Amino acid sequence: MQTMRAILVTLFLAVGLVGPAAAGPLEDSQAAYNKGDYATALRLVRPLADQGNAAAQYNLGLMYSIGQGVPQDYVQAHKWLNLGALDGDKDAIKSRDIVAGKMTPAQIAEAQKLAREWMEKHQ
């Protein structure tokens, strides 16, 4: 009985220690965003987006599209959504297209230029 109890306590502690460690900056950023802490969400998501994390790029693009944690900027939103869409994510593609519908052709061209420049710099 004592051996079984020791095993259960060890498993409980191991699971308890692994749970928080499994959460990463992206999950922490999403949690902060959901709480309305946009400054923390931005602080956590921007480095991931800069490193090429497609989910982070998508999230950053959404933040720019509605101006949460950053000034609303459709050019930046399109840039980040476009980068996030490169892996074929349908939500990123759809969001990028919605943002594009609110932009002038010149703004779209600028966003595409910024995305190309980002790609050249990070390849």
MOPAC internal coordinates of N, CA, C and O (Angstrom, degrees):
PM7 1SCF
backbone

  N    0.0000 0     0.00 0     0.00 0    0    0    0
  C    1.4475 1     0.00 0     0.00 0    1    0    0
  C    1.5237 1   110.67 1     0.00 0    2    1    0
  O    1.2310 1   120.30 1   136.33 1    3    2    1
  N    1.3368 1   117.03 1   -43.67 1    3    2    1
  C    1.4632 1   120.70 1   179.29 1    5    3    2
  C    1.5268 1   110.98 1   -63.18 1    6    5    3
  O    1.2310 1   120.70 1   141.95 1    7    6    5
  N    1.3330 1   116.28 1   -38.05 1    7    6    5
  C    1.4517 1   119.96 1   179.75 1    9    7    6
  C    1.5298 1   110.64 1   -65.07 1   10    9    7
  O    1.2310 1   120.68 1   137.19 1   11   10    9
  N    1.3371 1   116.30 1   -42.81 1   11   10    9
  C    1.4564 1   120.84 1   178.68 1   13   11   10
  C    1.5293 1   110.36 1   -63.51 1   14   13   11
  O    1.2310 1   120.46 1   138.42 1   15   14   13
  N    1.3116 1   116.73 1   -41.58 1   15   14   13
  C    1.4630 1   120.89 1   178.89 1   17   15   14
  C    1.5353 1   109.81 1   -63.19 1   18   17   15
  O    1.2310 1   120.14 1   137.17 1   19   18   17
  N    1.3167 1   117.35 1   -42.83 1   19   18   17
  C    1.4644 1   120.96 1   179.45 1   21   19   18
  C    1.5276 1   110.86 1   -62.95 1   22   21   19
  O    1.2310 1   120.60 1   140.59 1   23   22   21
  N    1.3198 1   116.46 1   -39.41 1   23   22   21
  C    1.4661 1   120.36 1   178.39 1   25   23   22
  C    1.5297 1   110.31 1   -65.30 1   26   25   23
  O    1.2310 1   120.12 1   134.91 1   27   26   25
  N    1.3282 1   117.38 1   -45.09 1   27   26   25
  C    1.4681 1   121.16 1   179.73 1   29   27   26
  C    1.5265 1   111.58 1   -63.26 1   30   29   27
  O    1.2310 1   120.43 1   137.98 1   31   30   29
  N    1.3182 1   116.78 1   -42.02 1   31   30   29
  C    1.4726 1   120.18 1   178.14 1   33   31   30
  C    1.5203 1   109.79 1   -63.63 1   34   33   31
  O    1.2310 1   120.35 1   137.69 1   35   34   33
  N    1.3241 1   116.94 1   -42.31 1   35   34   33
  C    1.4619 1   120.82 1   179.13 1   37   35   34
  C    1.5230 1   110.61 1   -62.89 1   38   37   35
  O    1.2310 1   120.04 1   135.17 1   39   38   37
  N    1.3328 1   117.52 1   -44.83 1   39   38   37
  C    1.4613 1   121.20 1   178.43 1   41   39   38
  C    1.5305 1   111.15 1   -63.05 1   42   41   39
  O    1.2310 1   120.62 1   136.78 1   43   42   41
  N    1.3153 1   116.41 1   -43.22 1   43   42   41
  C    1.4628 1   120.86 1   179.63 1   45   43   42
  C    1.5224 1   110.24 1   -60.24 1   46   45   43
  O    1.2310 1   120.55 1   134.23 1   47   46   45
  N    1.3289 1   116.56 1   -45.77 1   47   46   45
  C    1.4555 1   120.51 1   179.65 1   49   47   46
  C    1.5212 1   111.20 1   -65.68 1   50   49   47
  O    1.2310 1   120.50 1   139.52 1   51   50   49
  N    1.3233 1   116.65 1   -40.48 1   51   50   49
  C    1.4642 1   120.31 1   179.83 1   53   51   50
  C    1.5181 1   110.70 1   -63.78 1   54   53   51
  O    1.2310 1   119.87 1   135.68 1   55   54   53
  N    1.3180 1   117.85 1   -44.32 1   55   54   53
  C    1.4618 1   121.58 1   178.74 1   57   55   54
  C    1.5131 1   109.84 1   -64.86 1   58   57   55
  O    1.2310 1   120.36 1   138.83 1   59   58   57
  N    1.3071 1   116.92 1   -41.17 1   59   58   57
  C    1.4621 1   120.72 1   178.96 1   61   59   58
  C    1.5128 1   112.72 1   -63.48 1   62   61   59
  O    1.2310 1   120.56 1   145.74 1   63   62   61
  N    1.3250 1   116.54 1   -34.26 1   63   62   61
  C    1.4541 1   119.68 1   179.66 1   65   63   62
  C    1.5168 1   112.22 1   -80.19 1   66   65   63
  O    1.2310 1   119.60 1   148.88 1   67   66   65
  N    1.3095 1   118.37 1   -31.12 1   67   66   65
  C    1.4539 1   121.53 1  -179.04 1   69   67   66
  C    1.5176 1   111.12 1   -76.01 1   70   69   67
  O    1.2310 1   119.69 1   143.58 1   71   70   69
  N    1.3107 1   118.19 1   -36.42 1   71   70   69
  C    1.4612 1   121.32 1  -177.31 1   73   71   70
  C    1.5044 1   113.31 1   -52.04 1   74   73   71
  O    1.2310 1   119.06 1   120.36 1   75   74   73
  N    1.3182 1   119.40 1   -59.64 1   75   74   73
  C    1.4554 1   119.92 1   179.51 1   77   75   74
  C    1.5210 1   112.99 1   -62.79 1   78   77   75
  O    1.2310 1   119.93 1   146.19 1   79   78   77
  N    1.3240 1   117.75 1   -33.81 1   79   78   77
  C    1.4550 1   119.97 1  -179.43 1   81   79   78
  C    1.5193 1   111.30 1   -69.05 1   82   81   79
  O    1.2310 1   119.74 1   154.79 1   83   82   81
  N    1.3389 1   118.10 1   -25.21 1   83   82   81
  C    1.4530 1   121.47 1  -178.82 1   85   83   82
  C    1.5279 1   111.09 1   -73.25 1   86   85   83
  O    1.2310 1   120.32 1   153.73 1   87   86   85
  N    1.3223 1   116.99 1   -26.27 1   87   86   85
  C    1.4534 1   119.99 1   177.44 1   89   87   86
  C    1.5171 1   108.18 1   -73.68 1   90   89   87
  O    1.2310 1   121.48 1   -41.76 1   91   90   89
  N    1.3201 1   114.78 1   138.24 1   91   90   89
  C    1.4510 1   118.60 1  -178.90 1   93   91   90
  C    1.5140 1   110.86 1  -122.21 1   94   93   91
  O    1.2310 1   120.62 1     7.39 1   95   94   93
  N    1.3102 1   116.42 1  -172.61 1   95   94   93
  C    1.4650 1   120.56 1  -177.77 1   97   95   94
  C    1.5307 1   113.48 1   -58.91 1   98   97   95
  O    1.2310 1   120.07 1   143.69 1   99   98   97
  N    1.3361 1   117.48 1   -36.31 1   99   98   97
  C    1.4636 1   119.26 1   180.00 1  101   99   98
  C    1.5234 1   110.68 1   -65.03 1  102  101   99
  O    1.2310 1   120.85 1   134.00 1  103  102  101
  N    1.3192 1   115.98 1   -46.00 1  103  102  101
  C    1.4600 1   120.32 1   178.88 1  105  103  102
  C    1.5240 1   110.87 1   -65.14 1  106  105  103
  O    1.2310 1   120.86 1   139.77 1  107  106  105
  N    1.3360 1   115.97 1   -40.23 1  107  106  105
  C    1.4625 1   120.22 1   177.80 1  109  107  106
  C    1.5245 1   110.47 1   -64.01 1  110  109  107
  O    1.2310 1   120.57 1   141.14 1  111  110  109
  N    1.3191 1   116.52 1   -38.86 1  111  110  109
  C    1.4591 1   120.92 1   178.29 1  113  111  110
  C    1.5261 1   110.33 1   -64.00 1  114  113  111
  O    1.2310 1   120.53 1   136.41 1  115  114  113
  N    1.3268 1   116.59 1   -43.59 1  115  114  113
  C    1.4615 1   120.66 1   179.48 1  117  115  114
  C    1.5242 1   110.87 1   -64.86 1  118  117  115
  O    1.2310 1   120.43 1   141.14 1  119  118  117
  N    1.3209 1   116.78 1   -38.86 1  119  118  117
  C    1.4647 1   120.22 1   177.95 1  121  119  118
  C    1.5218 1   110.61 1   -64.36 1  122  121  119
  O    1.2310 1   120.38 1   136.70 1  123  122  121
  N    1.3341 1   116.88 1   -43.30 1  123  122  121
  C    1.4689 1   120.52 1   178.31 1  125  123  122
  C    1.5221 1   110.29 1   -63.20 1  126  125  123
  O    1.2310 1   120.60 1   137.22 1  127  126  125
  N    1.3189 1   116.46 1   -42.78 1  127  126  125
  C    1.4709 1   120.80 1   178.76 1  129  127  126
  C    1.5301 1   110.41 1   -59.78 1  130  129  127
  O    1.2310 1   120.91 1   134.14 1  131  130  129
  N    1.3239 1   115.87 1   -45.86 1  131  130  129
  C    1.4736 1   120.36 1  -179.22 1  133  131  130
  C    1.5269 1   112.35 1   -63.02 1  134  133  131
  O    1.2310 1   120.58 1   153.14 1  135  134  133
  N    1.3429 1   116.50 1   -26.86 1  135  134  133
  C    1.4679 1   121.07 1   177.62 1  137  135  134
  C    1.5319 1   111.55 1   -84.98 1  138  137  135
  O    1.2310 1   120.37 1   174.80 1  139  138  137
  N    1.3253 1   116.90 1    -5.20 1  139  138  137
  C    1.4556 1   120.52 1  -177.55 1  141  139  138
  C    1.5174 1   113.50 1    85.17 1  142  141  139
  O    1.2310 1   120.06 1  -169.57 1  143  142  141
  N    1.3285 1   117.49 1    10.43 1  143  142  141
  C    1.4592 1   122.35 1   177.90 1  145  143  142
  C    1.5305 1   107.71 1   -91.21 1  146  145  143
  O    1.2310 1   121.06 1  -104.54 1  147  146  145
  N    1.3284 1   115.58 1    75.46 1  147  146  145
  C    1.4519 1   121.20 1  -173.48 1  149  147  146
  C    1.5272 1   113.25 1   -69.07 1  150  149  147
  O    1.2310 1   120.22 1   150.13 1  151  150  149
  N    1.3276 1   117.19 1   -29.87 1  151  150  149
  C    1.4648 1   119.86 1   178.41 1  153  151  150
  C    1.5284 1   110.25 1   -63.88 1  154  153  151
  O    1.2310 1   120.44 1   135.51 1  155  154  153
  N    1.3262 1   116.77 1   -44.49 1  155  154  153
  C    1.4695 1   120.20 1   178.07 1  157  155  154
  C    1.5162 1   110.42 1   -67.60 1  158  157  155
  O    1.2310 1   120.49 1   137.52 1  159  158  157
  N    1.3206 1   116.67 1   -42.48 1  159  158  157
  C    1.4674 1   120.21 1   178.55 1  161  159  158
  C    1.5249 1   110.52 1   -57.12 1  162  161  159
  O    1.2310 1   120.68 1   134.93 1  163  162  161
  N    1.3207 1   116.31 1   -45.07 1  163  162  161
  C    1.4663 1   120.79 1   179.66 1  165  163  162
  C    1.5222 1   110.99 1   -64.66 1  166  165  163
  O    1.2310 1   120.25 1   135.03 1  167  166  165
  N    1.3252 1   117.13 1   -44.97 1  167  166  165
  C    1.4621 1   121.56 1  -179.64 1  169  167  166
  C    1.5272 1   111.67 1   -58.37 1  170  169  167
  O    1.2310 1   120.53 1   144.91 1  171  170  169
  N    1.3203 1   116.60 1   -35.09 1  171  170  169
  C    1.4598 1   120.73 1  -178.26 1  173  171  170
  C    1.5312 1   113.17 1   -85.20 1  174  173  171
  O    1.2310 1   120.52 1   145.37 1  175  174  173
  N    1.3303 1   116.61 1   -34.63 1  175  174  173
  C    1.4616 1   119.39 1  -173.18 1  177  175  174
  C    1.5310 1   112.39 1   -84.64 1  178  177  175
  O    1.2310 1   119.88 1   148.34 1  179  178  177
  N    1.3296 1   117.83 1   -31.66 1  179  178  177
  C    1.4699 1   119.23 1  -175.61 1  181  179  178
  C    1.5344 1   113.07 1   -59.80 1  182  181  179
  O    1.2310 1   118.84 1   132.56 1  183  182  181
  N    1.3331 1   119.81 1   -47.44 1  183  182  181
  C    1.4744 1   118.09 1   179.62 1  185  183  182
  C    1.5281 1   112.04 1   -61.33 1  186  185  183
  O    1.2310 1   120.27 1   144.17 1  187  186  185
  N    1.3117 1   117.09 1   -35.83 1  187  186  185
  C    1.4664 1   119.84 1   178.27 1  189  187  186
  C    1.5201 1   110.77 1   -65.89 1  190  189  187
  O    1.2310 1   120.68 1   137.29 1  191  190  189
  N    1.3254 1   116.31 1   -42.71 1  191  190  189
  C    1.4665 1   120.50 1   177.76 1  193  191  190
  C    1.5196 1   109.99 1   -62.05 1  194  193  191
  O    1.2310 1   120.56 1   137.12 1  195  194  193
  N    1.3305 1   116.53 1   -42.88 1  195  194  193
  C    1.4633 1   121.00 1   178.86 1  197  195  194
  C    1.5287 1   112.11 1   -63.92 1  198  197  195
  O    1.2310 1   120.50 1   154.05 1  199  198  197
  N    1.3296 1   116.66 1   -25.95 1  199  198  197
  C    1.4700 1   121.19 1   178.81 1  201  199  198
  C    1.5244 1   112.09 1   -85.52 1  202  201  199
  O    1.2310 1   120.27 1   176.18 1  203  202  201
  N    1.3390 1   117.10 1    -3.82 1  203  202  201
  C    1.4620 1   119.91 1   176.85 1  205  203  202
  C    1.5101 1   115.36 1    98.32 1  206  205  203
  O    1.2310 1   119.60 1  -169.44 1  207  206  205
  N    1.3250 1   118.36 1    10.56 1  207  206  205
  C    1.4612 1   121.22 1   178.22 1  209  207  206
  C    1.5259 1   108.65 1   -71.05 1  210  209  207
  O    1.2310 1   120.52 1   -66.72 1  211  210  209
  N    1.3418 1   116.61 1   113.28 1  211  210  209
  C    1.4645 1   121.50 1  -174.14 1  213  211  210
  C    1.5280 1   112.47 1   -61.41 1  214  213  211
  O    1.2310 1   120.06 1   140.58 1  215  214  213
  N    1.3229 1   117.50 1   -39.42 1  215  214  213
  C    1.4643 1   120.04 1   179.36 1  217  215  214
  C    1.5259 1   110.72 1   -65.00 1  218  217  215
  O    1.2310 1   120.60 1   140.29 1  219  218  217
  N    1.3284 1   116.46 1   -39.71 1  219  218  217
  C    1.4613 1   120.67 1   178.07 1  221  219  218
  C    1.5235 1   110.53 1   -67.65 1  222  221  219
  O    1.2310 1   120.34 1   141.24 1  223  222  221
  N    1.3284 1   116.96 1   -38.76 1  223  222  221
  C    1.4604 1   120.15 1   177.52 1  225  223  222
  C    1.5218 1   110.54 1   -62.72 1  226  225  223
  O    1.2310 1   120.79 1   138.10 1  227  226  225
  N    1.3064 1   116.10 1   -41.90 1  227  226  225
  C    1.4645 1   121.31 1   177.05 1  229  227  226
  C    1.5270 1   109.97 1   -61.42 1  230  229  227
  O    1.2310 1   120.18 1   131.53 1  231  230  229
  N    1.3247 1   117.26 1   -48.47 1  231  230  229
  C    1.4689 1   120.97 1  -179.67 1  233  231  230
  C    1.5247 1   111.42 1   -61.54 1  234  233  231
  O    1.2310 1   120.35 1   137.62 1  235  234  233
  N    1.3296 1   116.94 1   -42.38 1  235  234  233
  C    1.4633 1   120.55 1   179.27 1  237  235  234
  C    1.5277 1   110.16 1   -64.65 1  238  237  235
  O    1.2310 1   120.66 1   139.70 1  239  238  237
  N    1.3160 1   116.35 1   -40.30 1  239  238  237
  C    1.4590 1   120.19 1   176.87 1  241  239  238
  C    1.5157 1   112.14 1   -60.51 1  242  241  239
  O    1.2310 1   120.49 1   139.28 1  243  242  241
  N    1.3193 1   116.66 1   -40.72 1  243  242  241
  C    1.4678 1   120.30 1   177.53 1  245  243  242
  C    1.5203 1   110.78 1   -64.84 1  246  245  243
  O    1.2310 1   120.23 1   140.07 1  247  246  245
  N    1.3188 1   117.16 1   -39.93 1  247  246  245
  C    1.4643 1   120.56 1   179.09 1  249  247  246
  C    1.5266 1   110.35 1   -61.24 1  250  249  247
  O    1.2310 1   120.29 1   136.12 1  251  250  249
  N    1.3330 1   117.06 1   -43.88 1  251  250  249
  C    1.4614 1   120.41 1   177.76 1  253  251  250
  C    1.5333 1   111.24 1   -66.70 1  254  253  251
  O    1.2310 1   120.43 1   144.33 1  255  254  253
  N    1.3171 1   116.79 1   -35.67 1  255  254  253
  C    1.4691 1   118.80 1  -175.95 1  257  255  254
  C    1.5218 1   112.46 1   -65.91 1  258  257  255
  O    1.2310 1   120.36 1   149.73 1  259  258  257
  N    1.3363 1   116.91 1   -30.27 1  259  258  257
  C    1.4677 1   119.11 1  -179.57 1  261  259  258
  C    1.5184 1   113.40 1  -114.11 1  262  261  259
  O    1.2310 1   120.60 1   179.85 1  263  262  261
  N    1.3215 1   116.46 1    -0.15 1  263  262  261
  C    1.4562 1   120.35 1   175.34 1  265  263  262
  C    1.5105 1   114.11 1    70.38 1  266  265  263
  O    1.2310 1   120.48 1  -134.61 1  267  266  265
  N    1.3146 1   116.70 1    45.39 1  267  266  265
  C    1.4624 1   120.56 1   176.95 1  269  267  266
  C    1.5217 1   109.00 1  -110.27 1  270  269  267
  O    1.2310 1   121.47 1   -68.40 1  271  270  269
  N    1.3494 1   114.79 1   111.60 1  271  270  269
  C    1.4538 1   120.78 1  -178.03 1  273  271  270
  C    1.5139 1   112.91 1    87.98 1  274  273  271
  O    1.2310 1   120.82 1   166.26 1  275  274  273
  N    1.3072 1   116.04 1   -13.74 1  275  274  273
  C    1.4680 1   123.98 1   178.73 1  277  275  274
  C    1.5293 1   107.06 1  -143.99 1  278  277  275
  O    1.2310 1   120.34 1   -20.29 1  279  278  277
  N    1.3236 1   116.96 1   159.71 1  279  278  277
  C    1.4723 1   117.52 1   173.20 1  281  279  278
  C    1.5329 1   109.56 1   -64.89 1  282  281  279
  O    1.2310 1   120.28 1   -36.42 1  283  282  281
  N    1.3082 1   117.07 1   143.58 1  283  282  281
  C    1.4635 1   119.58 1   177.24 1  285  283  282
  C    1.5266 1   108.38 1   -61.83 1  286  285  283
  O    1.2310 1   121.17 1   -52.56 1  287  286  285
  N    1.3240 1   115.36 1   127.44 1  287  286  285
  C    1.4623 1   120.56 1  -175.87 1  289  287  286
  C    1.5276 1   107.59 1  -150.95 1  290  289  287
  O    1.2310 1   121.04 1   -76.62 1  291  290  289
  N    1.3261 1   115.61 1   103.38 1  291  290  289
  C    1.4629 1   119.57 1  -177.05 1  293  291  290
  C    1.5227 1   112.57 1   -66.95 1  294  293  291
  O    1.2310 1   120.02 1   149.57 1  295  294  293
  N    1.3229 1   117.57 1   -30.43 1  295  294  293
  C    1.4652 1   119.78 1   178.55 1  297  295  294
  C    1.5298 1   109.52 1   -64.83 1  298  297  295
  O    1.2310 1   120.33 1   131.14 1  299  298  297
  N    1.3417 1   116.98 1   -48.86 1  299  298  297
  C    1.4634 1   120.19 1   177.76 1  301  299  298
  C    1.5260 1   111.19 1   -65.20 1  302  301  299
  O    1.2310 1   120.58 1   140.86 1  303  302  301
  N    1.3257 1   116.50 1   -39.14 1  303  302  301
  C    1.4709 1   120.03 1   178.75 1  305  303  302
  C    1.5270 1   109.87 1   -59.48 1  306  305  303
  O    1.2310 1   120.42 1   131.35 1  307  306  305
  N    1.3235 1   116.80 1   -48.65 1  307  306  305
  C    1.4634 1   121.16 1  -178.97 1  309  307  306
  C    1.5211 1   110.67 1   -62.29 1  310  309  307
  O    1.2310 1   120.77 1   136.65 1  311  310  309
  N    1.3213 1   116.14 1   -43.35 1  311  310  309
  C    1.4711 1   120.35 1   178.95 1  313  311  310
  C    1.5259 1   110.45 1   -55.39 1  314  313  311
  O    1.2310 1   120.39 1   126.13 1  315  314  313
  N    1.3394 1   116.86 1   -53.87 1  315  314  313
  C    1.4641 1   120.37 1  -175.92 1  317  315  314
  C    1.5194 1   111.91 1   -69.24 1  318  317  315
  O    1.2310 1   119.97 1   141.98 1  319  318  317
  N    1.3194 1   117.65 1   -38.02 1  319  318  317
  C    1.4598 1   119.76 1   177.60 1  321  319  318
  C    1.5254 1   110.45 1   -66.36 1  322  321  319
  O    1.2310 1   120.72 1   141.38 1  323  322  321
  N    1.3223 1   116.23 1   -38.62 1  323  322  321
  C    1.4587 1   120.47 1   177.85 1  325  323  322
  C    1.5272 1   110.29 1   -62.35 1  326  325  323
  O    1.2310 1   120.39 1   135.20 1  327  326  325
  N    1.3308 1   116.85 1   -44.80 1  327  326  325
  C    1.4636 1   119.93 1   177.79 1  329  327  326
  C    1.5256 1   110.90 1   -63.55 1  330  329  327
  O    1.2310 1   120.53 1   138.80 1  331  330  329
  N    1.3265 1   116.60 1   -41.20 1  331  330  329
  C    1.4550 1   120.13 1   178.16 1  333  331  330
  C    1.5158 1   113.14 1   -66.23 1  334  333  331
  O    1.2310 1   120.76 1   154.46 1  335  334  333
  N    1.3269 1   116.15 1   -25.54 1  335  334  333
  C    1.4707 1   121.21 1  -177.88 1  337  335  334
  C    1.5254 1   112.67 1   -81.72 1  338  337  335
  O    1.2310 1   119.81 1   170.08 1  339  338  337
  N    1.3105 1   117.96 1    -9.92 1  339  338  337
  C    1.4663 1   120.31 1  -175.23 1  341  339  338
  C    1.5197 1   113.86 1   -60.16 1  342  341  339
  O    1.2310 1   120.29 1   154.93 1  343  342  341
  N    1.3308 1   117.05 1   -25.07 1  343  342  341
  C    1.4693 1   118.94 1   178.22 1  345  343  342
  C    1.5229 1   111.45 1   -87.66 1  346  345  343
  O    1.2310 1   120.23 1  -172.95 1  347  346  345
  N    1.3345 1   117.17 1     7.05 1  347  346  345
  C    1.4511 1   121.12 1   176.50 1  349  347  346
  C    1.5178 1   114.59 1    87.53 1  350  349  347
  O    1.2310 1   119.58 1  -168.79 1  351  350  349
  N    1.3210 1   118.40 1    11.21 1  351  350  349
  C    1.4615 1   121.55 1   179.59 1  353  351  350
  C    1.5288 1   109.67 1   -61.71 1  354  353  351
  O    1.2310 1   121.05 1   -61.20 1  355  354  353
  N    1.3202 1   115.60 1   118.80 1  355  354  353
  C    1.4672 1   120.45 1  -175.33 1  357  355  354
  C    1.5196 1   112.73 1   -65.65 1  358  357  355
  O    1.2310 1   119.65 1   146.21 1  359  358  357
  N    1.3264 1   118.27 1   -33.79 1  359  358  357
  C    1.4681 1   120.55 1   178.40 1  361  359  358
  C    1.5213 1   110.66 1   -67.10 1  362  361  359
  O    1.2310 1   120.30 1   139.32 1  363  362  361
  N    1.3176 1   117.02 1   -40.68 1  363  362  361
  C    1.4624 1   120.41 1   178.87 1  365  363  362
  C    1.5259 1   110.48 1   -66.06 1  366  365  363
  O    1.2310 1   120.82 1   138.62 1  367  366  365
  N    1.3158 1   116.03 1   -41.38 1  367  366  365
  C    1.4667 1   120.32 1   178.80 1  369  367  366
  C    1.5259 1   110.12 1   -63.30 1  370  369  367
  O    1.2310 1   120.64 1   133.14 1  371  370  369
  N    1.3214 1   116.37 1   -46.86 1  371  370  369
  C    1.4630 1   120.54 1  -179.74 1  373  371  370
  C    1.5293 1   111.04 1   -62.44 1  374  373  371
  O    1.2310 1   120.15 1   135.26 1  375  374  373
  N    1.3207 1   117.32 1   -44.74 1  375  374  373
  C    1.4653 1   121.02 1   179.75 1  377  375  374
  C    1.5193 1   111.05 1   -64.30 1  378  377  375
  O    1.2310 1   120.55 1   138.44 1  379  378  377
  N    1.3247 1   116.55 1   -41.56 1  379  378  377
  C    1.4691 1   120.22 1   177.54 1  381  379  378
  C    1.5245 1   110.55 1   -60.18 1  382  381  379
  O    1.2310 1   120.58 1   137.61 1  383  382  381
  N    1.3229 1   116.50 1   -42.39 1  383  382  381
  C    1.4576 1   120.25 1  -179.22 1  385  383  382
  C    1.5265 1   111.95 1   -68.19 1  386  385  383
  O    1.2310 1   120.41 1   145.40 1  387  386  385
  N    1.3277 1   116.81 1   -34.60 1  387  386  385
  C    1.4716 1   120.15 1   176.23 1  389  387  386
  C    1.5223 1   109.81 1   -65.07 1  390  389  387
  O    1.2310 1   120.60 1   134.91 1  391  390  389
  N    1.3244 1   116.45 1   -45.09 1  391  390  389
  C    1.4663 1   120.65 1   178.65 1  393  391  390
  C    1.5242 1   109.42 1   -62.47 1  394  393  391
  O    1.2310 1   120.12 1   137.49 1  395  394  393
  N    1.3184 1   117.38 1   -42.51 1  395  394  393
  C    1.4681 1   121.06 1  -179.33 1  397  395  394
  C    1.5266 1   111.14 1   -58.97 1  398  397  395
  O    1.2310 1   120.42 1   147.40 1  399  398  397
  N    1.3179 1   116.81 1   -32.60 1  399  398  397
  C    1.4628 1   120.86 1   178.59 1  401  399  398
  C    1.5193 1   113.27 1   -66.16 1  402  401  399
  O    1.2310 1   120.15 1   165.15 1  403  402  401
  N    1.3239 1   117.31 1   -14.85 1  403  402  401
  C    1.4611 1   122.70 1   179.58 1  405  403  402
  C    1.5269 1   111.98 1  -101.80 1  406  405  403
  O    1.2310 1   120.75 1  -176.89 1  407  406  405
  N    1.3266 1   116.17 1     3.11 1  407  406  405
  C    1.4619 1   121.19 1  -172.56 1  409  407  406
  C    1.5260 1   111.24 1  -112.82 1  410  409  407
  O    1.2310 1   121.59 1   -22.38 1  411  410  409
  N    1.3259 1   114.55 1   157.62 1  411  410  409
  C    1.4602 1   120.41 1   172.12 1  413  411  410
  C    1.5270 1   108.42 1   -82.22 1  414  413  411
  O    1.2310 1   120.24 1   -19.17 1  415  414  413
  N    1.3315 1   117.15 1   160.83 1  415  414  413
  C    1.4671 1   118.83 1   175.91 1  417  415  414
  C    1.5387 1   112.41 1   -56.72 1  418  417  415
  O    1.2310 1   120.34 1   143.77 1  419  418  417
  N    1.3203 1   116.95 1   -36.23 1  419  418  417
  C    1.4729 1   119.87 1   178.90 1  421  419  418
  C    1.5299 1   111.20 1   -65.51 1  422  421  419
  O    1.2310 1   120.01 1   140.86 1  423  422  421
  N    1.3243 1   117.58 1   -39.14 1  423  422  421
  C    1.4650 1   120.88 1   178.08 1  425  423  422
  C    1.5246 1   110.75 1   -65.98 1  426  425  423
  O    1.2310 1   120.39 1   139.10 1  427  426  425
  N    1.3237 1   116.85 1   -40.90 1  427  426  425
  C    1.4672 1   120.62 1   178.59 1  429  427  426
  C    1.5210 1   109.80 1   -62.82 1  430  429  427
  O    1.2310 1   120.53 1   136.11 1  431  430  429
  N    1.3246 1   116.58 1   -43.89 1  431  430  429
  C    1.4654 1   120.84 1   178.98 1  433  431  430
  C    1.5346 1   110.33 1   -61.02 1  434  433  431
  O    1.2310 1   120.46 1   138.69 1  435  434  433
  N    1.3302 1   116.73 1   -41.31 1  435  434  433
  C    1.4691 1   120.40 1   178.23 1  437  435  434
  C    1.5344 1   110.83 1   -63.91 1  438  437  435
  O    1.2310 1   120.39 1   136.50 1  439  438  437
  N    1.3208 1   116.86 1   -43.50 1  439  438  437
  C    1.4689 1   120.78 1   179.53 1  441  439  438
  C    1.5255 1   110.84 1   -63.11 1  442  441  439
  O    1.2310 1   120.50 1   138.39 1  443  442  441
  N    1.3169 1   116.65 1   -41.61 1  443  442  441
  C    1.4620 1   120.25 1   178.83 1  445  443  442
  C    1.5265 1   110.84 1   -65.82 1  446  445  443
  O    1.2310 1   120.54 1   141.37 1  447  446  445
  N    1.3245 1   116.58 1   -38.63 1  447  446  445
  C    1.4690 1   121.31 1   176.69 1  449  447  446
  C    1.5296 1   109.96 1   -61.63 1  450  449  447
  O    1.2310 1   120.35 1   134.32 1  451  450  449
  N    1.3355 1   116.93 1   -45.68 1  451  450  449
  C    1.4684 1   120.75 1   179.20 1  453  451  450
  C    1.5251 1   111.17 1   -62.55 1  454  453  451
  O    1.2310 1   120.07 1   140.49 1  455  454  453
  N    1.3227 1   117.47 1   -39.51 1  455  454  453
  C    1.4676 1   120.86 1   178.71 1  457  455  454
  C    1.5265 1   110.42 1   -65.48 1  458  457  455
  O    1.2310 1   120.45 1   137.88 1  459  458  457
  N    1.3352 1   116.74 1   -42.12 1  459  458  457
  C    1.4759 1   119.62 1   177.56 1  461  459  458
  C    1.5205 1   111.02 1   -62.46 1  462  461  459
  O    1.2310 1   120.61 1   136.43 1  463  462  461
  N    1.3309 1   116.44 1   -43.57 1  463  462  461
  C    1.4599 1   120.21 1   179.35 1  465  463  462
  C    1.5243 1   111.01 1   -62.37 1  466  465  463
  O    1.2310 1   120.62 1   140.23 1  467  466  465
  N    1.3365 1   116.42 1   -39.77 1  467  466  465
  C    1.4636 1   120.41 1   178.48 1  469  467  466
  C    1.5309 1   109.35 1   -62.36 1  470  469  467
  O    1.2310 1   121.26 1   135.79 1  471  470  469
  N    1.3387 1   115.20 1   -44.21 1  471  470  469
  C    1.4704 1   119.60 1  -179.46 1  473  471  470
  C    1.5235 1   111.50 1   -62.22 1  474  473  471
  O    1.2310 1   120.33 1   136.75 1  475  474  473
  N    1.3180 1   116.97 1   -43.25 1  475  474  473
  C    1.4606 1   120.24 1  -179.98 1  477  475  474
  C    1.5195 1   111.32 1   -63.28 1  478  477  475
  O    1.2310 1   120.83 1   141.51 1  479  478  477
  N    1.3110 1   116.02 1   -38.49 1  479  478  477
  C    1.4690 1   121.28 1  -178.53 1  481  479  478
  C    1.5224 1   111.74 1   -71.72 1  482  481  479
  O    1.2310 1   119.72 1   149.77 1  483  482  481
  N    1.3141 1   118.14 1   -30.23 1  483  482  481
  C    1.4643 1   121.68 1  -172.44 1  485  483  482
  C    1.5236 1   114.30 1  -105.91 1  486  485  483
  O    1.2310 1   120.41 1  -166.66 1  487  486  485
  N    1.3012 1   116.82 1    13.34 1  487  486  485
  C    1.4639 1   118.47 1   178.51 1  489  487  486
  C    1.5002 1   111.59 1   -94.90 1  490  489  487
  O    1.2310 1   120.10 1   180.00 1  491  490  489

